[in-house]
Amino acid sequence: MGIQDRDYMRRPYRKPSVVDRIRASLGGWRGILATAATVIGLASAGIWLYRDTQTLVSDFGPEEGSLVVNINTASQEELETIPGIGPTRAAQIIAGRPYGGVDELAKIAGISPAQVDNLRPFITTEGETSKRPDR
């Protein structure tokens, strides 16, 4: 019997913890650091790609609030650039044409005189649809 076989030399069995199992599956601390670096790299690449995509997508149409829209001649897409006007409300505006003045928008169900006052900087009944001067 050698010295290594003595009872006081043996270590008791200890069940590996979660951290021990992760460390072993990733190849130690180097594996953990490599995995963390990969995750950070992929996340930054994803953010970069998202920003690039947003730049491309925003170039396809006018931005919300960037136009002064003639509600008598504007297309559905132009009407939808008015803040708070969606596809349904734009269709209601088109159905109620012609308008003698901006205040006549209040006759559409769901648009109050207070909302007309909020929309006034973005709409007109004369001239053509144009970009807002403050943009």
RAZI-V634969 format. One record per residue. N is the residue number from 1. RES is the residue in one letter. PHI is phi in whole degrees, 0 to 359 (999 if undefined). PSI is psi in degrees with one decimal (none if undefined). Layout:
N|RES|PHI|PSI ; N|RES|PHI|PSI
This chain:
1|M|999|124.2 ; 2|G|271|171.7 ; 3|I|294|-30.2 ; 4|Q|289|-16.5 ; 5|D|272|-3.3 ; 6|R|288|147.5 ; 7|D|298|-38.3 ; 8|Y|288|-9.6 ; 9|M|268|-18.5 ; 10|R|278|141.7 ; 11|R|271|140.6 ; 12|P|290|151.1 ; 13|Y|292|132.3 ; 14|R|235|126.2 ; 15|K|293|132.0 ; 16|P|295|138.8 ; 17|S|280|172.8 ; 18|V|300|-42.7 ; 19|V|298|-41.9 ; 20|D|298|-42.0 ; 21|R|293|-40.6 ; 22|I|295|-45.6 ; 23|R|301|-42.0 ; 24|A|291|-39.2 ; 25|S|288|-28.6 ; 26|L|267|-5.4 ; 27|G|89|34.6 ; 28|G|85|-166.7 ; 29|W|295|-33.1 ; 30|R|297|-40.4 ; 31|G|295|-40.0 ; 32|I|296|-44.5 ; 33|L|295|-39.6 ; 34|A|295|-40.6 ; 35|T|295|-43.7 ; 36|A|298|-42.6 ; 37|A|297|-38.5 ; 38|T|294|-43.1 ; 39|V|297|-43.5 ; 40|I|296|-41.6 ; 41|G|297|-43.7 ; 42|L|293|-38.3 ; 43|A|295|-43.3 ; 44|S|292|-36.2 ; 45|A|294|-38.7 ; 46|G|296|-40.9 ; 47|I|296|-43.2 ; 48|W|299|-45.0 ; 49|L|295|-40.8 ; 50|Y|299|-45.1 ; 51|R|297|-41.2 ; 52|D|297|-42.3 ; 53|T|295|-40.3 ; 54|Q|297|-36.9 ; 55|T|296|-42.4 ; 56|L|292|-43.3 ; 57|V|292|-37.5 ; 58|S|290|-15.3 ; 59|D|277|-3.1 ; 60|F|275|-16.5 ; 61|G|202|171.3 ; 62|P|293|145.9 ; 63|E|283|151.1 ; 64|E|299|129.6 ; 65|G|82|8.1 ; 66|S|267|-5.2 ; 67|L|238|152.3 ; 68|V|259|111.9 ; 69|V|260|130.6 ; 70|N|279|111.4 ; 71|I|288|-11.7 ; 72|N|274|-24.0 ; 73|T|236|-6.0 ; 74|A|288|149.5 ; 75|S|281|169.7 ; 76|Q|301|-43.7 ; 77|E|298|-41.8 ; 78|E|293|-39.8 ; 79|L|296|-32.9 ; 80|E|287|-10.4 ; 81|T|281|-12.0 ; 82|I|287|129.0 ; 83|P|302|129.1 ; 84|G|88|-0.1 ; 85|I|252|118.6 ; 86|G|255|-170.6 ; 87|P|299|-40.1 ; 88|T|292|-46.8 ; 89|R|294|-36.8 ; 90|A|297|-40.9 ; 91|A|296|-37.4 ; 92|Q|294|-39.0 ; 93|I|295|-43.6 ; 94|I|297|-40.6 ; 95|A|293|-26.4 ; 96|G|269|7.9 ; 97|R|290|154.9 ; 98|P|273|156.9 ; 99|Y|247|135.1 ; 100|G|278|-24.5 ; 101|G|200|168.2 ; 102|V|296|-33.5 ; 103|D|296|-20.1 ; 104|E|289|-10.3 ; 105|L|296|-22.5 ; 106|A|293|-16.1 ; 107|K|283|-10.1 ; 108|I|281|133.3 ; 109|A|299|128.1 ; 110|G|98|-7.4 ; 111|I|248|115.9 ; 112|S|269|163.6 ; 113|P|302|-32.8 ; 114|A|293|-38.4 ; 115|Q|292|-35.7 ; 116|V|299|-41.1 ; 117|D|298|-37.6 ; 118|N|290|-30.3 ; 119|L|275|-15.4 ; 120|R|309|-40.2 ; 121|P|293|-14.6 ; 122|F|253|-5.2 ; 123|I|229|156.4 ; 124|T|209|166.0 ; 125|T|243|1.3 ; 126|E|234|150.1 ; 127|G|79|-165.9 ; 128|E|257|161.8 ; 129|T|293|133.6 ; 130|S|216|169.5 ; 131|K|286|147.5 ; 132|R|291|139.0 ; 133|P|294|-26.9 ; 134|D|274|3.4 ; 135|R|259|none
